Amino acid sequence: MIDNNIVEKAKDGNIHAFEEIFKKTNKGIYNFILNLSSNRELADDLTQETYIRAFRSIKSLKSKDSINSWLHRIALNLYRDEIKKPKLNIKSIDDNSENNDIIEEITDWTRNPENIITDDELQHVVKNAIQSLPEIHRAVVTMHHIEGMEIDDIAKVLKTSNGTVMSRLARARDSLRRKLAFYEGKK
């Protein structure tokens, strides 16, 4: 939770106060965008753009709004703008980051191979199930279950009622339950 005094100082132009807000919220904003997009580079870019926009317009933040909800709303709007843009699919032939991750995992002798397969498989299935949800359900699940945001704050981000958020969350959970029913018995 961010102290209102820090927010007020940031609104008055205090860069150190804004840095404090950044330090306390940037991981959550990054993870929120990453869970929406499944793209680390995009999450990095949109997180940076979120804080640039927030810094430029923090004076417009109303005192009744939560800074965290406000930042999530900026991030969600940036993400929506980004997915509307036409895409160019460019892949670097020098990008070995995926191979390095695999090599590190293979050489990690401390993990039980059976658990690696089971954990990784389950994590992959859950991630895919969340990614297959409609954007609005994916956003609600991410904000509530991954970011730990309260229903009130999610409603502010999405500019909707608490009831609508709870309904979307219930529908998303039902959908995930159906998609993950097969794996429930494997655990």
C-alpha positions in Angstrom: 0.0 0.0 0.0 1.3 3.4 -0.9 1.0 6.2 1.6 -1.2 9.1 0.4 1.5 11.6 1.5 3.9 10.0 -1.1 1.2 10.3 -3.8 0.6 14.0 -2.9 4.3 14.7 -3.0 4.5 13.1 -6.4 1.5 15.1 -7.6 3.5 18.2 -6.4 6.4 17.2 -8.7 8.6 15.5 -6.2 10.6 13.0 -8.3 11.8 11.0 -5.3 8.1 10.4 -4.3 7.4 9.2 -7.8 10.4 6.9 -7.6 9.0 5.4 -4.4 5.7 4.8 -6.2 7.6 3.1 -9.0 9.6 0.9 -6.7 6.5 -0.3 -4.9 4.4 -0.9 -8.0 6.5 -1.7 -11.0 6.7 -5.5 -10.5 3.0 -5.7 -10.2 2.4 -3.6 -13.3 5.0 -5.6 -15.3 3.4 -9.0 -14.2 -0.1 -7.7 -15.0 1.0 -6.8 -18.6 3.0 -10.0 -18.9 0.0 -12.1 -17.9 -2.2 -10.3 -20.5 0.3 -10.5 -23.3 2.7 -13.4 -22.6 5.4 -11.3 -24.2 8.3 -10.2 -22.0 9.5 -7.5 -24.4 6.1 -6.0 -24.7 5.6 -6.1 -21.0 8.9 -4.3 -20.5 8.0 -1.7 -23.1 4.4 -1.1 -21.8 5.6 -1.0 -18.2 8.0 1.7 -19.1 5.4 3.6 -21.1 2.9 3.2 -18.2 5.3 5.1 -15.8 6.2 7.7 -18.4 2.5 8.5 -18.9 1.8 8.3 -15.2 4.6 10.8 -14.5 3.4 13.2 -17.1 -0.2 13.1 -15.9 0.0 12.3 -12.1 -1.4 15.8 -11.3 -4.7 14.6 -12.9 -5.0 11.7 -10.4 -8.0 12.4 -8.2 -7.4 11.9 -4.5 -10.2 9.3 -4.2 -8.5 7.1 -6.8 -6.0 4.5 -5.7 -2.6 5.0 -7.3 -2.4 1.3 -8.0 -5.8 1.2 -9.7 -4.8 4.2 -11.7 -1.5 2.6 -12.9 -3.3 -0.6 -13.8 -5.9 1.4 -15.8 -3.0 3.1 -17.7 -1.3 -0.2 -18.4 -4.5 -1.9 -19.5 -5.3 1.0 -21.9 -1.7 0.9 -23.3 -2.1 -2.9 -23.8 -5.4 -2.5 -25.6 -3.9 0.1 -27.9 -0.9 -2.1 -28.6 -3.0 -5.1 -29.6 -5.0 -3.0 -32.1 -1.8 -2.2 -34.0 -0.9 -4.2 -37.0 1.9 -6.7 -36.3 5.2 -7.4 -38.0 6.5 -10.8 -37.0 10.3 -10.3 -36.8 12.5 -13.0 -35.1 16.2 -12.4 -34.5 18.4 -15.3 -35.6 20.8 -14.2 -32.9 18.3 -14.7 -30.1 19.5 -17.6 -28.0 17.7 -16.6 -24.8 15.3 -19.6 -25.2 18.2 -22.0 -25.7 20.0 -20.6 -22.6 16.9 -21.1 -20.4 16.7 -24.7 -21.6 20.4 -25.3 -21.0 20.1 -23.9 -17.4 17.1 -26.1 -16.7 18.8 -29.2 -18.0 22.0 -28.5 -15.9 20.0 -27.8 -12.7 20.7 -31.2 -11.0 18.9 -30.2 -7.8 15.4 -30.7 -9.2 13.8 -34.1 -9.5 13.2 -34.8 -13.2 9.7 -36.2 -12.6 8.7 -33.0 -10.7 10.2 -30.8 -13.4 8.0 -32.4 -16.1 4.9 -32.3 -13.9 5.4 -28.8 -12.6 6.3 -27.4 -16.0 3.5 -29.2 -17.7 0.9 -28.0 -15.2 2.3 -24.4 -15.3 2.2 -24.5 -19.1 -1.4 -25.8 -19.1 -2.6 -23.2 -16.6 -0.9 -20.4 -18.5 -2.4 -21.5 -21.7 -5.9 -21.8 -20.1 -5.6 -18.2 -18.8 -4.3 -17.0 -22.2 -7.3 -18.6 -23.9 -9.8 -16.6 -21.9 -11.3 -13.5 -23.5 -9.3 -10.4 -22.7 -11.7 -9.0 -20.1 -11.8 -12.3 -18.2 -8.0 -12.7 -18.5 -7.5 -9.1 -17.1 -9.8 -9.8 -14.1 -8.2 -13.1 -13.3 -4.7 -11.5 -13.5 -5.6 -8.5 -11.4 -7.4 -10.5 -8.7 -5.6 -13.8 -8.4 -2.1 -12.9 -9.6 -1.8 -9.2 -8.6 -4.0 -9.7 -5.5 -6.1 -6.6 -6.2 -9.5 -6.1 -4.4 -12.7 -6.2 -6.4 -13.2 -2.4 -5.7 -9.9 -1.6 -7.2 -10.5 -3.8 -10.3 -13.8 -2.1 -10.8 -12.0 1.3 -10.8 -9.4 0.1 -13.3 -12.1 -1.2 -15.6 -14.5 1.6 -14.9 -17.4 -0.8 -14.1 -19.3 -1.9 -11.1 -18.2 -4.4 -8.4 -21.0 -6.7 -9.5 -19.7 -6.8 -13.1 -16.2 -7.6 -11.9 -17.5 -10.4 -9.7 -19.6 -11.8 -12.5 -16.6 -11.7 -14.9 -14.4 -13.3 -12.3 -17.0 -16.1 -11.7 -17.3 -16.7 -15.5 -13.5 -16.8 -15.9 -13.2 -19.3 -13.0 -15.9 -21.5 -14.4 -14.1 -21.5 -17.8 -10.8 -22.3 -16.2 -12.3 -25.1 -14.1 -13.7 -26.7 -17.3 -10.4 -26.3 -19.1 -8.3 -27.7 -16.2 -10.7 -30.5 -15.1 -8.5 -33.1 -16.7 -5.4 -32.0 -14.7 -7.2 -31.9 -11.3 -6.8 -35.6 -10.8 -3.1 -35.6 -11.7 -2.0 -33.5 -8.7 
